[in-house]
Amino acid sequence: MLSTPVKMKKEPFSSWRPSQQSWKHRFQQPYQFQLPQGDILTLDQAPFTSKTSKDPGDTGCTLWDSSLVLAQLLLNKPEWVKDKRVVELGSGIGLLGFLISILGARQTTLSDLDSTLNLLRGNMVKNKHLLGNKDIQIMLIEWGDQKVLQQPTLQNTEVVVCSDLVYRMESVQPLVSTLCKLCNLKTKILFAQDNHRPEVTQTWERTMQPYFHYHTIPKEWLHPEIQSEDIIVRIYQKIDW
């Protein structure tokens, strides 16, 4: 049976998408996510972390919609990450990475830019009672940096998680380059993306095509209430030439 996120007070369940909630509810309050056993992940958000940003959600420090869709899918398909070595790119506030660890990943690595890591570490401490002594790490990964991918922690990665990473044109090529280095032929990429900017999505499609093939997750596998026509969910895998 699927779990559902904890509802904000006085908010109808139909407003599951953070983008449909008020600014105050979307960004300023911690997000709470209920696990199947009833425990609750509580995750602080930090809008306007970037001093130059005019968009409170444009920092990697707030919860984006695709993470909720993918989280509910993983609750229904825990075998995809159980006993696996998992790396999440662009972990943001940590919902997916922490959930993956709780679902039994053998090793979980959460990553983001330096400006996000303090928030991520704080959320890890806040939820330590749920994470216990699991093998979970937080590290800086800048897309396109080939040196960082040589670290032992990232070798033999079995699953890579990417949620709502495709929204800036200049980030597409570095992200694809990182995926090419991080993945082997057996690595599966769990990918969820809201179509924020169609021109960026199209560039992503063209850039990925020579290196990866994919299949789209059937709609019936997704939570009936937590999904959107604007959000695609796929599994990518490297092409064996």
N, C-alpha and C positions, 0 to 999 in steps of 0.2 A: 504494500500500500504506500502511495506517495505521500511525502510530507509536504506541508504548505508553509510558506513564510509566515512569521508572526505578523499579524495585522497591526498597523498603527492605530491608536485610539481614534474612534470616530471615522475611520477610513473604510469604505466598502472594499470587499475583496476584489471587485472588478478593477480597482485602481492599483493592481499589483505592480504595474510599470512605474518605476521611480519618476519617469518623465511625465507621468500623468498626475503626480502629486504636487502639492504646493512646494515652493522653494524651501520653506522651513522644514517640511517633512522629508523632502528629498535629500537635502544636503546637511542641514544643521544637526539633526538628531542622529544618534548611532543607529545603524541598521541591525535588526534582530532577525535571525533565521532559525527556525525550529527544526531540530533533527528528529528522525523517526522515533527515537526513544523518549522524546519530550525535552531533551536538553536544548539550550538556546545559545547559538553563537552570537555574541554582541560585538559589533564592529564599528569603531569610531570612523567618522569621515572628516575630511579637512578641505572644504571648498576654498578656492582662491589661494592654494598653496603657492602657485606661481604668481609672483608679484606683477608680472606683465600680462597675466591672463584676465580677460573680461568675462570669461565663461567659467562659473564655479565648478562645472563638471569636466572642464578641459585640463585636468591636472593628473589624472590617474589616482586621485585621492577621494573619489566618490564612487558609489555603486552604479554600474551601467546595466542596462536591461538584459543584454545577452548573457550576463553572468547568472542571472536568475533562471533563465531558460535552460542553460547548460547544467546548473546545479540540480534542478529538478530531474533532468535526464539522467545524471549520474546517480541520483538516489534510486532510479529505476534500473540502472545498469551498473551496479557497483563492481561487477566482475571486470569491467573495462580498466579499472585502476587497481584493483586488489592485488597485492603482492608484486606490483610493478614499480619500476623506477620512473618517476614522473617529474617533469620540469614544466612549470608554468611561466610563460612569458607575459610581462605586463600584469603582474598580480594585483596591482591596485591596493585595495583595503584588505584583501586576503580571503575573501569568501570561498572561492573555488579551491585554492591551495589548501586551506585548513580543512575543508570538507573532504577533499581527496585523501588527506592524511587520516582523517577519522574513518573513512571508508576502507582503510586497510592497505594503502600503498606501502610498499616496502621501503621506499625512500621518496621524499617529496622535497623539491627545490622550488621555492617561490622567488621570483626575480622582478626587478623593476629598475627605474632610474634612481640615482642617489637621493633626489629630492623626496622620494616616496618611502624610502626604506625605514625611516624613523617611525612613521605611522604604521607601517607593516609590522615592525618589531613590537611596537606598543600593543597592537591587536593580538599578536602572538602571546604576549605576556598576559593580557586580559583573558584569553581563552585557554591558558595553560592547563586548567583543571579538566578540559575536554581533550586536549592534545596529549597530555601525559608525557611519557618518555619516547614518543614516536620519533623516528628518524626524519626530522624536518629541518630544512635549512633555508635561510634567507640570504640572497646575494645580489650584487649589482651585475646586471647584464645590459650592456648598451648594444643595441642591434647593429650589426656590421663589424663589431670588434672581434676579430678572429682570435686574438690572444686569449680572451676569457674562455672561449670554447675549448681550450686545451686543458682546462682544469679537470682533475680526476672525477670530481662530483658529477660532471656532465657527460662522462663517457658511458656508452651503452644505454643511453636513454631509450626507454620503451614507449613512453607516451609523452607527447608535448601538448599542453593546453593553451589555446589562444582564444581569448574572448574580447570582442570589441576592440581590436587593435588597428583596424584599417580605417583611419579617418584623416590622416595627413599624407599628402602626396609624397613628400620628401622621405617618409618613413617606409614606404613600400619596398623599395629595393634593399635597404639594410635588413628589413625583417625577413624577406625571402632568402637573402644571403645567410642569415643566422640559421634559418630552418634547414637550409641545404647542408650546413656544417654540423648541425646538432643531430640530424636524423640519419639513420641507416635505413636499409631496405625494409626492415621489420618494424621500424618506429611508426606509430600511428599519431596523427595530429588531430586532436579534438578541437574543432573550430566553430565558433559561433560569432555571427556578425550582424549588427543592425545596419541597414543600408542608409547611413547618415548622408554620405556624399557619393552619389552614383558614379561620378567620374573617377573617384579614387578606387571604388570597388572594381570598376572595369580595368583599371591599371593593375590592380592586384591579380585579377583573373589572368590577364595577359602575361604577367611576370611569373606567375606560378606554373603556368601551363607547360613549359618545357621540362619541368623538374618533378612535378607531382600530379598524380591523378586523384580523383575523389569520388565518393558517393554521398549523396544527400540523405540525411536521416529522415525516414518516413514520418509524416506528420503524426501518425497514430502512436509513435513512440514518445512523443512529447506530452507533457502534462496538458490536459484538455483546457485548463484555464490559464496556464502560464505559457503562452506562446503568442506569436504575432506573425502576420504575413510578411512583415518587413525584416524579420530576423531569420537568416538562413543558418542551419546547423549541418556541418559536414564532417566526414572523416577523410583526411588526406593521407596519402602514402607515397613514398618516393618511387619514381618510375625506374624500373630495372632495364637499363639499356643494354 
